[in-house]
Amino acid sequence: ILANPPPVDGVVPVPPGGLYGDTSLKLGRKIATRFLKIWDFFQGMWFMYRTGQLSYEYYKTYETLDKKFGIQNKMDAWNARFIEGKDNFDRWEKDNEIGR
């Protein structure tokens, strides 16, 4: 920063400081902080809104595909078979446990 800045349009800029400079700096900082907090709040709300929209669109697409291909019934059958296989394996492991 120059010690004596050159005049701009015939007006010599006053270096910051003093009562008015400090007050305006503090006030500007408070205004900027509050603005950023409000901006962050609205950005968060917008993100949740868009996430909800995308979730709803995904749900509708899945519902359409499920009606067409029966995905949920196939997944339920696969999960039941997996659970049955895990129970059988656990039973076998318990019956054939070696050295524990």
N, C-alpha and C positions, 0 to 999 in steps of 0.2 A: 504494500500500500504506500502510495506516495505521501510524503509529509505535507506537502502543499499541492493538492490536486489542481489541475488546470480548470479554469472556469468553463462551464458548459452553457452555451447560449447567454453568456454574460452573467451567469449566476455561479458564485463560488460555492461548491458543495460543502456542507458542514459535516465534520467527522461525527460519527455516532458517539453518544454519551450524554451526560447531563440529565436533567430531570425528564425532559420530553423524549430524549432518545431511549433512556432506560425504560420509561413507562411504555412507550410504543413497542419496544422489543418484547417486554413481558406480556403485554396485551396480545401482540401478534403470535407469540408462542402459545398462549392459552387458546386463542381462536383456532390456530392450526391444529393443536392437539385435539380439541373438541370436534373439529371438522373430520379429522382422521378417524376418531372413534365412531362417529356417526356413519362415515363412509364404510368402515369395516363392518359395522352392524348390518347395513343394507347389503353389502356384498355377501355376507353370511346368509342372510335371508334369501337372496337371489339364488345362491348355490343350493340351499335346501329346496327351494321351489323347483329348480331345474332337475335336481336329483329325483324329486317326487314325480315329475313329469316323465322322466326316463324310466323310472321304475314302473309306472303305470303302463307305458307303452310296451315295455318288456313283458309285463303280466298279460296284456291283451294278445301280444304275438304268441306267447307260450300257450295261452288258452286256445287260440286258433289251431296251432300245430298239434296240441294235445287232442283236440277233437278229431283232427284229421288222422293222426298216427297212433293215438293211444299211448303217448309217452309215459304218462304218470302210472298207468296200470303196469307197464313193462318195468318201470323203475321200482315200483312196490314189489313186484314178483322177484326182481333181481335182489333187492334188499332182503326179502324173506329168505331167499335161497342162501344168500351170504350169511345171514344170522344162523340158519340151520347148519351150514357147513362149519361155522365157527364153534357152535355148540358141540358138534360131533368131534371136531379137532380138540377142543378143550377136554372133552370126556376121554378121548383116546390118550391125550397127553397125561391126564391124571392117572389112568389105568396103567400106562407104560412108563411112568416116571422112573428114571434111573439116577441113583446116587444123590438125591437132594435131601 
